[in-house]
Amino acid sequence: MKQTEITKLSTADLQSRLDDFKGQLTNLKLTHKMAPIENPLRIHHMRKLVARLSTELTKRSNQA
């Protein structure tokens, strides 16, 4: 998901996607600890996406 797509989302949609991606990140980390996943860079990309969503939410709350 690109930054331009993130800025177009509503605040409620941002929050729901952030919760969803945080859950996916947790599952990826647990799966990787049990048995190595095929592409461990997915964890890195998911972590970056969660950070982007969180930053956008913080930015919007500071503007309000």
PyMOL Python script that loads the backbone (N, CA, C, O; Angstrom):
from pymol import cmd

cmd.read_pdbstr("""\
ATOM      1  N   MET A   1       0.847  -1.159   0.000  1.00  0.00           N
ATOM      2  CA  MET A   1       0.000   0.000   0.000  1.00  0.00           C
ATOM      3  C   MET A   1       0.905   1.238   0.000  1.00  0.00           C
ATOM      4  O   MET A   1       1.799   1.369   0.835  1.00  0.00           O
ATOM      5  N   LYS A   2       0.658   2.121  -0.933  1.00  0.00           N
ATOM      6  CA  LYS A   2       1.491   3.311  -1.069  1.00  0.00           C
ATOM      7  C   LYS A   2       0.960   4.442  -0.194  1.00  0.00           C
ATOM      8  O   LYS A   2      -0.191   4.423   0.244  1.00  0.00           O
ATOM      9  N   GLN A   3       1.818   5.421   0.048  1.00  0.00           N
ATOM     10  CA  GLN A   3       1.459   6.543   0.909  1.00  0.00           C
ATOM     11  C   GLN A   3       0.278   7.327   0.341  1.00  0.00           C
ATOM     12  O   GLN A   3      -0.555   7.816   1.104  1.00  0.00           O
ATOM     13  N   THR A   4       0.189   7.456  -0.975  1.00  0.00           N
ATOM     14  CA  THR A   4      -0.931   8.181  -1.573  1.00  0.00           C
ATOM     15  C   THR A   4      -2.247   7.463  -1.305  1.00  0.00           C
ATOM     16  O   THR A   4      -3.276   8.107  -1.100  1.00  0.00           O
ATOM     17  N   GLU A   5      -2.222   6.147  -1.306  1.00  0.00           N
ATOM     18  CA  GLU A   5      -3.425   5.373  -0.993  1.00  0.00           C
ATOM     19  C   GLU A   5      -3.799   5.535   0.467  1.00  0.00           C
ATOM     20  O   GLU A   5      -4.980   5.599   0.807  1.00  0.00           O
ATOM     21  N   ILE A   6      -2.803   5.601   1.326  1.00  0.00           N
ATOM     22  CA  ILE A   6      -3.052   5.730   2.765  1.00  0.00           C
ATOM     23  C   ILE A   6      -3.689   7.080   3.076  1.00  0.00           C
ATOM     24  O   ILE A   6      -4.602   7.153   3.899  1.00  0.00           O
ATOM     25  N   THR A   7      -3.226   8.144   2.435  1.00  0.00           N
ATOM     26  CA  THR A   7      -3.774   9.474   2.724  1.00  0.00           C
ATOM     27  C   THR A   7      -5.209   9.623   2.240  1.00  0.00           C
ATOM     28  O   THR A   7      -5.950  10.458   2.759  1.00  0.00           O
ATOM     29  N   LYS A   8      -5.614   8.832   1.259  1.00  0.00           N
ATOM     30  CA  LYS A   8      -6.984   8.907   0.740  1.00  0.00           C
ATOM     31  C   LYS A   8      -7.996   8.188   1.634  1.00  0.00           C
ATOM     32  O   LYS A   8      -9.198   8.420   1.506  1.00  0.00           O
ATOM     33  N   LEU A   9      -7.531   7.320   2.535  1.00  0.00           N
ATOM     34  CA  LEU A   9      -8.439   6.547   3.382  1.00  0.00           C
ATOM     35  C   LEU A   9      -9.043   7.424   4.479  1.00  0.00           C
ATOM     36  O   LEU A   9      -8.440   8.406   4.912  1.00  0.00           O
ATOM     37  N   SER A  10     -10.236   7.052   4.913  1.00  0.00           N
ATOM     38  CA  SER A  10     -10.854   7.754   6.036  1.00  0.00           C
ATOM     39  C   SER A  10     -10.183   7.320   7.337  1.00  0.00           C
ATOM     40  O   SER A  10      -9.475   6.314   7.379  1.00  0.00           O
ATOM     41  N   THR A  11     -10.415   8.085   8.386  1.00  0.00           N
ATOM     42  CA  THR A  11      -9.780   7.786   9.673  1.00  0.00           C
ATOM     43  C   THR A  11     -10.255   6.446  10.224  1.00  0.00           C
ATOM     44  O   THR A  11      -9.457   5.673  10.755  1.00  0.00           O
ATOM     45  N   ALA A  12     -11.537   6.171  10.100  1.00  0.00           N
ATOM     46  CA  ALA A  12     -12.074   4.898  10.594  1.00  0.00           C
ATOM     47  C   ALA A  12     -11.492   3.726   9.802  1.00  0.00           C
ATOM     48  O   ALA A  12     -11.165   2.683  10.369  1.00  0.00           O
ATOM     49  N   ASP A  13     -11.367   3.909   8.497  1.00  0.00           N
ATOM     50  CA  ASP A  13     -10.796   2.857   7.664  1.00  0.00           C
ATOM     51  C   ASP A  13      -9.322   2.650   7.987  1.00  0.00           C
ATOM     52  O   ASP A  13      -8.837   1.519   7.988  1.00  0.00           O
ATOM     53  N   LEU A  14      -8.607   3.741   8.262  1.00  0.00           N
ATOM     54  CA  LEU A  14      -7.206   3.626   8.670  1.00  0.00           C
ATOM     55  C   LEU A  14      -7.077   2.802   9.939  1.00  0.00           C
ATOM     56  O   LEU A  14      -6.219   1.925  10.035  1.00  0.00           O
ATOM     57  N   GLN A  15      -7.927   3.085  10.907  1.00  0.00           N
ATOM     58  CA  GLN A  15      -7.859   2.376  12.186  1.00  0.00           C
ATOM     59  C   GLN A  15      -8.155   0.892  12.009  1.00  0.00           C
ATOM     60  O   GLN A  15      -7.483   0.045  12.598  1.00  0.00           O
ATOM     61  N   SER A  16      -9.163   0.579  11.198  1.00  0.00           N
ATOM     62  CA  SER A  16      -9.507  -0.832  10.995  1.00  0.00           C
ATOM     63  C   SER A  16      -8.391  -1.570  10.251  1.00  0.00           C
ATOM     64  O   SER A  16      -8.076  -2.714  10.581  1.00  0.00           O
ATOM     65  N   ARG A  17      -7.798  -0.923   9.258  1.00  0.00           N
ATOM     66  CA  ARG A  17      -6.698  -1.564   8.533  1.00  0.00           C
ATOM     67  C   ARG A  17      -5.468  -1.714   9.415  1.00  0.00           C
ATOM     68  O   ARG A  17      -4.749  -2.707   9.314  1.00  0.00           O
ATOM     69  N   LEU A  18      -5.223  -0.734  10.278  1.00  0.00           N
ATOM     70  CA  LEU A  18      -4.088  -0.818  11.191  1.00  0.00           C
ATOM     71  C   LEU A  18      -4.249  -2.012  12.125  1.00  0.00           C
ATOM     72  O   LEU A  18      -3.299  -2.765  12.339  1.00  0.00           O
ATOM     73  N   ASP A  19      -5.440  -2.187  12.678  1.00  0.00           N
ATOM     74  CA  ASP A  19      -5.691  -3.335  13.550  1.00  0.00           C
ATOM     75  C   ASP A  19      -5.509  -4.650  12.792  1.00  0.00           C
ATOM     76  O   ASP A  19      -4.934  -5.605  13.315  1.00  0.00           O
ATOM     77  N   ASP A  20      -6.007  -4.687  11.558  1.00  0.00           N
ATOM     78  CA  ASP A  20      -5.888  -5.895  10.740  1.00  0.00           C
ATOM     79  C   ASP A  20      -4.427  -6.227  10.444  1.00  0.00           C
ATOM     80  O   ASP A  20      -4.009  -7.376  10.585  1.00  0.00           O
ATOM     81  N   PHE A  21      -3.658  -5.230  10.037  1.00  0.00           N
ATOM     82  CA  PHE A  21      -2.258  -5.465   9.697  1.00  0.00           C
ATOM     83  C   PHE A  21      -1.414  -5.784  10.920  1.00  0.00           C
ATOM     84  O   PHE A  21      -0.440  -6.530  10.814  1.00  0.00           O
ATOM     85  N   LYS A  22      -1.765  -5.235  12.081  1.00  0.00           N
ATOM     86  CA  LYS A  22      -1.046  -5.586  13.307  1.00  0.00           C
ATOM     87  C   LYS A  22      -1.254  -7.062  13.630  1.00  0.00           C
ATOM     88  O   LYS A  22      -0.320  -7.755  14.031  1.00  0.00           O
ATOM     89  N   GLY A  23      -2.481  -7.534  13.453  1.00  0.00           N
ATOM     90  CA  GLY A  23      -2.760  -8.953  13.666  1.00  0.00           C
ATOM     91  C   GLY A  23      -2.004  -9.835  12.693  1.00  0.00           C
ATOM     92  O   GLY A  23      -1.472 -10.877  13.075  1.00  0.00           O
ATOM     93  N   GLN A  24      -1.955  -9.420  11.435  1.00  0.00           N
ATOM     94  CA  GLN A  24      -1.211 -10.182  10.432  1.00  0.00           C
ATOM     95  C   GLN A  24       0.276 -10.211  10.757  1.00  0.00           C
ATOM     96  O   GLN A  24       0.932 -11.237  10.577  1.00  0.00           O
ATOM     97  N   LEU A  25       0.815  -9.083  11.239  1.00  0.00           N
ATOM     98  CA  LEU A  25       2.221  -9.023  11.597  1.00  0.00           C
ATOM     99  C   LEU A  25       2.529  -9.971  12.751  1.00  0.00           C
ATOM    100  O   LEU A  25       3.547 -10.663  12.736  1.00  0.00           O
ATOM    101  N   THR A  26       1.658 -10.002  13.741  1.00  0.00           N
ATOM    102  CA  THR A  26       1.843 -10.907  14.869  1.00  0.00           C
ATOM    103  C   THR A  26       1.824 -12.357  14.400  1.00  0.00           C
ATOM    104  O   THR A  26       2.652 -13.163  14.825  1.00  0.00           O
ATOM    105  N   ASN A  27       0.880 -12.685  13.528  1.00  0.00           N
ATOM    106  CA  ASN A  27       0.803 -14.051  12.999  1.00  0.00           C
ATOM    107  C   ASN A  27       2.044 -14.411  12.198  1.00  0.00           C
ATOM    108  O   ASN A  27       2.550 -15.528  12.305  1.00  0.00           O
ATOM    109  N   LEU A  28       2.537 -13.474  11.398  1.00  0.00           N
ATOM    110  CA  LEU A  28       3.751 -13.736  10.624  1.00  0.00           C
ATOM    111  C   LEU A  28       4.942 -14.001  11.535  1.00  0.00           C
ATOM    112  O   LEU A  28       5.731 -14.913  11.289  1.00  0.00           O
ATOM    113  N   LYS A  29       5.065 -13.204  12.584  1.00  0.00           N
ATOM    114  CA  LYS A  29       6.189 -13.387  13.509  1.00  0.00           C
ATOM    115  C   LYS A  29       6.114 -14.742  14.198  1.00  0.00           C
ATOM    116  O   LYS A  29       7.123 -15.437  14.318  1.00  0.00           O
ATOM    117  N   LEU A  30       4.908 -15.123  14.656  1.00  0.00           N
ATOM    118  CA  LEU A  30       4.754 -16.415  15.320  1.00  0.00           C
ATOM    119  C   LEU A  30       5.029 -17.567  14.362  1.00  0.00           C
ATOM    120  O   LEU A  30       5.691 -18.539  14.727  1.00  0.00           O
ATOM    121  N   THR A  31       4.525 -17.460  13.149  1.00  0.00           N
ATOM    122  CA  THR A  31       4.747 -18.502  12.154  1.00  0.00           C
ATOM    123  C   THR A  31       6.226 -18.638  11.844  1.00  0.00           C
ATOM    124  O   THR A  31       6.734 -19.748  11.682  1.00  0.00           O
ATOM    125  N   HIS A  32       6.908 -17.522  11.764  1.00  0.00           N
ATOM    126  CA  HIS A  32       8.337 -17.547  11.443  1.00  0.00           C
ATOM    127  C   HIS A  32       9.153 -18.163  12.581  1.00  0.00           C
ATOM    128  O   HIS A  32      10.178 -18.798  12.335  1.00  0.00           O
ATOM    129  N   LYS A  33       8.705 -17.978  13.812  1.00  0.00           N
ATOM    130  CA  LYS A  33       9.424 -18.581  14.934  1.00  0.00           C
ATOM    131  C   LYS A  33       9.231 -20.097  14.974  1.00  0.00           C
ATOM    132  O   LYS A  33      10.148 -20.829  15.347  1.00  0.00           O
ATOM    133  N   MET A  34       8.064 -20.562  14.596  1.00  0.00           N
ATOM    134  CA  MET A  34       7.798 -21.999  14.593  1.00  0.00           C
ATOM    135  C   MET A  34       8.586 -22.695  13.478  1.00  0.00           C
ATOM    136  O   MET A  34       9.306 -23.666  13.712  1.00  0.00           O
ATOM    137  N   ALA A  35       8.428 -22.178  12.286  1.00  0.00           N
ATOM    138  CA  ALA A  35       9.126 -22.721  11.122  1.00  0.00           C
ATOM    139  C   ALA A  35       9.387 -21.550  10.182  1.00  0.00           C
ATOM    140  O   ALA A  35       8.500 -20.722   9.972  1.00  0.00           O
ATOM    141  N   PRO A  36      10.565 -21.467   9.624  1.00  0.00           N
ATOM    142  CA  PRO A  36      10.883 -20.317   8.768  1.00  0.00           C
ATOM    143  C   PRO A  36       9.893 -20.163   7.614  1.00  0.00           C
ATOM    144  O   PRO A  36       9.572 -21.126   6.918  1.00  0.00           O
ATOM    145  N   ILE A  37       9.419 -18.935   7.430  1.00  0.00           N
ATOM    146  CA  ILE A  37       8.506 -18.698   6.322  1.00  0.00           C
ATOM    147  C   ILE A  37       9.311 -18.552   5.038  1.00  0.00           C
ATOM    148  O   ILE A  37      10.518 -18.313   5.067  1.00  0.00           O
ATOM    149  N   GLU A  38       8.625 -18.699   3.915  1.00  0.00           N
ATOM    150  CA  GLU A  38       9.292 -18.704   2.618  1.00  0.00           C
ATOM    151  C   GLU A  38       9.978 -17.370   2.324  1.00  0.00           C
ATOM    152  O   GLU A  38      11.103 -17.345   1.825  1.00  0.00           O
ATOM    153  N   ASN A  39       9.303 -16.262   2.634  1.00  0.00           N
ATOM    154  CA  ASN A  39       9.859 -14.945   2.353  1.00  0.00           C
ATOM    155  C   ASN A  39       9.864 -14.115   3.639  1.00  0.00           C
ATOM    156  O   ASN A  39       8.868 -13.458   3.942  1.00  0.00           O
ATOM    157  N   PRO A  40      10.948 -14.128   4.391  1.00  0.00           N
ATOM    158  CA  PRO A  40      10.982 -13.388   5.659  1.00  0.00           C
ATOM    159  C   PRO A  40      10.939 -11.872   5.488  1.00  0.00           C
ATOM    160  O   PRO A  40      10.703 -11.154   6.460  1.00  0.00           O
ATOM    161  N   LEU A  41      11.161 -11.373   4.277  1.00  0.00           N
ATOM    162  CA  LEU A  41      11.049  -9.934   4.053  1.00  0.00           C
ATOM    163  C   LEU A  41       9.614  -9.443   4.180  1.00  0.00           C
ATOM    164  O   LEU A  41       9.378  -8.243   4.319  1.00  0.00           O
ATOM    165  N   ARG A  42       8.649 -10.368   4.135  1.00  0.00           N
ATOM    166  CA  ARG A  42       7.247  -9.979   4.345  1.00  0.00           C
ATOM    167  C   ARG A  42       7.072  -9.348   5.719  1.00  0.00           C
ATOM    168  O   ARG A  42       6.274  -8.424   5.879  1.00  0.00           O
ATOM    169  N   ILE A  43       7.813  -9.840   6.718  1.00  0.00           N
ATOM    170  CA  ILE A  43       7.734  -9.271   8.069  1.00  0.00           C
ATOM    171  C   ILE A  43       8.215  -7.828   8.034  1.00  0.00           C
ATOM    172  O   ILE A  43       7.594  -6.951   8.635  1.00  0.00           O
ATOM    173  N   HIS A  44       9.298  -7.581   7.346  1.00  0.00           N
ATOM    174  CA  HIS A  44       9.860  -6.234   7.233  1.00  0.00           C
ATOM    175  C   HIS A  44       8.864  -5.286   6.557  1.00  0.00           C
ATOM    176  O   HIS A  44       8.642  -4.175   7.039  1.00  0.00           O
ATOM    177  N   HIS A  45       8.270  -5.717   5.453  1.00  0.00           N
ATOM    178  CA  HIS A  45       7.324  -4.875   4.728  1.00  0.00           C
ATOM    179  C   HIS A  45       6.053  -4.633   5.536  1.00  0.00           C
ATOM    180  O   HIS A  45       5.494  -3.536   5.502  1.00  0.00           O
ATOM    181  N   MET A  46       5.600  -5.640   6.255  1.00  0.00           N
ATOM    182  CA  MET A  46       4.401  -5.485   7.073  1.00  0.00           C
ATOM    183  C   MET A  46       4.657  -4.497   8.215  1.00  0.00           C
ATOM    184  O   MET A  46       3.798  -3.676   8.535  1.00  0.00           O
ATOM    185  N   ARG A  47       5.836  -4.581   8.822  1.00  0.00           N
ATOM    186  CA  ARG A  47       6.189  -3.669   9.904  1.00  0.00           C
ATOM    187  C   ARG A  47       6.227  -2.225   9.401  1.00  0.00           C
ATOM    188  O   ARG A  47       5.770  -1.315  10.093  1.00  0.00           O
ATOM    189  N   LYS A  48       6.768  -2.013   8.207  1.00  0.00           N
ATOM    190  CA  LYS A  48       6.821  -0.684   7.614  1.00  0.00           C
ATOM    191  C   LYS A  48       5.414  -0.160   7.306  1.00  0.00           C
ATOM    192  O   LYS A  48       5.138   1.025   7.497  1.00  0.00           O
ATOM    193  N   LEU A  49       4.540  -1.027   6.838  1.00  0.00           N
ATOM    194  CA  LEU A  49       3.169  -0.630   6.529  1.00  0.00           C
ATOM    195  C   LEU A  49       2.425  -0.226   7.800  1.00  0.00           C
ATOM    196  O   LEU A  49       1.698   0.767   7.807  1.00  0.00           O
ATOM    197  N   VAL A  50       2.605  -0.992   8.868  1.00  0.00           N
ATOM    198  CA  VAL A  50       1.976  -0.655  10.151  1.00  0.00           C
ATOM    199  C   VAL A  50       2.485   0.708  10.626  1.00  0.00           C
ATOM    200  O   VAL A  50       1.713   1.510  11.151  1.00  0.00           O
ATOM    201  N   ALA A  51       3.758   0.966  10.446  1.00  0.00           N
ATOM    202  CA  ALA A  51       4.324   2.247  10.855  1.00  0.00           C
ATOM    203  C   ALA A  51       3.741   3.395  10.028  1.00  0.00           C
ATOM    204  O   ALA A  51       3.454   4.462  10.571  1.00  0.00           O
ATOM    205  N   ARG A  52       3.566   3.188   8.732  1.00  0.00           N
ATOM    206  CA  ARG A  52       2.986   4.231   7.880  1.00  0.00           C
ATOM    207  C   ARG A  52       1.551   4.556   8.296  1.00  0.00           C
ATOM    208  O   ARG A  52       1.168   5.722   8.384  1.00  0.00           O
ATOM    209  N   LEU A  53       0.769   3.512   8.549  1.00  0.00           N
ATOM    210  CA  LEU A  53      -0.616   3.721   8.964  1.00  0.00           C
ATOM    211  C   LEU A  53      -0.684   4.430  10.313  1.00  0.00           C
ATOM    212  O   LEU A  53      -1.494   5.336  10.509  1.00  0.00           O
ATOM    213  N   SER A  54       0.158   4.014  11.224  1.00  0.00           N
ATOM    214  CA  SER A  54       0.181   4.625  12.547  1.00  0.00           C
ATOM    215  C   SER A  54       0.602   6.089  12.475  1.00  0.00           C
ATOM    216  O   SER A  54       0.043   6.930  13.179  1.00  0.00           O
ATOM    217  N   THR A  55       1.566   6.394  11.644  1.00  0.00           N
ATOM    218  CA  THR A  55       2.024   7.768  11.474  1.00  0.00           C
ATOM    219  C   THR A  55       0.922   8.641  10.902  1.00  0.00           C
ATOM    220  O   THR A  55       0.741   9.777  11.342  1.00  0.00           O
ATOM    221  N   GLU A  56       0.192   8.131   9.938  1.00  0.00           N
ATOM    222  CA  GLU A  56      -0.900   8.906   9.341  1.00  0.00           C
ATOM    223  C   GLU A  56      -2.000   9.170  10.364  1.00  0.00           C
ATOM    224  O   GLU A  56      -2.554  10.269  10.407  1.00  0.00           O
ATOM    225  N   LEU A  57      -2.321   8.176  11.187  1.00  0.00           N
ATOM    226  CA  LEU A  57      -3.335   8.389  12.238  1.00  0.00           C
ATOM    227  C   LEU A  57      -2.882   9.430  13.239  1.00  0.00           C
ATOM    228  O   LEU A  57      -3.671  10.283  13.648  1.00  0.00           O
ATOM    229  N   THR A  58      -1.621   9.372  13.642  1.00  0.00           N
ATOM    230  CA  THR A  58      -1.087  10.345  14.585  1.00  0.00           C
ATOM    231  C   THR A  58      -1.100  11.741  13.970  1.00  0.00           C
ATOM    232  O   THR A  58      -1.432  12.715  14.646  1.00  0.00           O
ATOM    233  N   LYS A  59      -0.747  11.839  12.717  1.00  0.00           N
ATOM    234  CA  LYS A  59      -0.733  13.118  12.012  1.00  0.00           C
ATOM    235  C   LYS A  59      -2.131  13.728  11.982  1.00  0.00           C
ATOM    236  O   LYS A  59      -2.295  14.927  12.209  1.00  0.00           O
ATOM    237  N   ARG A  60      -3.131  12.906  11.704  1.00  0.00           N
ATOM    238  CA  ARG A  60      -4.515  13.401  11.670  1.00  0.00           C
ATOM    239  C   ARG A  60      -5.019  13.806  13.040  1.00  0.00           C
ATOM    240  O   ARG A  60      -5.746  14.791  13.167  1.00  0.00           O
ATOM    241  N   SER A  61      -4.641  13.057  14.072  1.00  0.00           N
ATOM    242  CA  SER A  61      -5.110  13.406  15.415  1.00  0.00           C
ATOM    243  C   SER A  61      -4.446  14.689  15.913  1.00  0.00           C
ATOM    244  O   SER A  61      -5.056  15.442  16.672  1.00  0.00           O
ATOM    245  N   ASN A  62      -3.212  14.946  15.496  1.00  0.00           N
ATOM    246  CA  ASN A  62      -2.530  16.181  15.882  1.00  0.00           C
ATOM    247  C   ASN A  62      -3.104  17.402  15.167  1.00  0.00           C
ATOM    248  O   ASN A  62      -3.065  18.509  15.703  1.00  0.00           O
ATOM    249  N   GLN A  63      -3.633  17.207  13.967  1.00  0.00           N
ATOM    250  CA  GLN A  63      -4.222  18.310  13.217  1.00  0.00           C
ATOM    251  C   GLN A  63      -5.586  18.697  13.760  1.00  0.00           C
ATOM    252  O   GLN A  63      -6.009  19.845  13.624  1.00  0.00           O
ATOM    253  N   ALA A  64      -6.268  17.755  14.366  1.00  0.00           N
ATOM    254  CA  ALA A  64      -7.635  18.021  14.864  1.00  0.00           C
ATOM    255  C   ALA A  64      -7.648  18.829  16.132  1.00  0.00           C
ATOM    256  O   ALA A  64      -8.717  19.128  16.664  1.00  0.00           O
TER     257      ALA A  64
END
""", "prot")
cmd.dss("prot")
cmd.show_as("cartoon", "prot")
cmd.util.cbc("prot")
cmd.orient("prot")
